[in-house]
């Protein structure tokens, strides 16, 4: 296996991205050391931690995260093109030691972001790591864009969700990709689906329950009037549902196209379908899922690398 230059492409997926930690641990323990790491969004955070030699510190922090910690990282502000400014996240990266110059990392690293002006894919391979990570995770509508040089940058998942091509450009000739987005669209399907039959059945049940409390002589009249009084319009999806699912649709379509045109040698997909995007307090489950998926792929990796 030593004659291959292994690249690791880590995809975005918010809290599901904690599974990248388990994948990396399993690969390294098996003697598979990547010589290049590229990450998008949450993949950029975990990838930078590994490249900087700070993966253990990130894991230790992730395993004790609760909702109070998550809320403490949210610095609200509407003046910068997003709801969250992200300065507290950069401060956290500094505390974890993931804020150094990317070029100084023991393992070459690149974070993928998107140029907001023209949609170009930007590979951040030098400069401060915390700035690169902050740019790569800048989901439009949630995080404010990041100014890097003369460019305003947003989430890399808009153009390259699992950066296989980046790894190859960094000199890798065997690419292991990790995709954590399977099932993202299905998680909100029921909430966003309009079900006239279900709504009608629920209305009929509520009317019948109320009619039991109406005097018998008035039930016929009440039975004609109550359905009209109690009928409600189908509730429109909320802001977060519309924003996140729209981005998920776009990213999934782009990702399928990119992976079809630029397939990795191995694609690892941890079973994290039950973990929601904001379940950052479920790191232990995600890490375990990542480790299990990587261990399952080891035989295939060894077989391919033996050729």
Buried (B, 14 or more C-beta within 10 A) or exposed (E): BEEBBBBBBBBBBBBBBBBBBBBBBBBBEBEBEBBBBBBBBBBBBBBBBBBBBBBEBBBEBBEEBEEEEBEEBEBEEEEBBBBBBBEEBBBBBBEBBBBBEBEEBEBBBBBBBBBBEEEEBBBBBEBBBBBBBBBBBBBBBBBBBBEBEEBBBBBBBBBBBBBBBBBBBBEBEBBBBBBBBBBBBEBBEEEEEEEEEEBEEEBEEEBEEBBEEBEEEEBEEBBEEBBEEEEEEEEEBEEEEBBBBEBBEEBBEBBEEBBEEBEBBBBBBBBBBEBBBEBBBBBBBBBBBBBBBBBEBBEEBEEBBEE
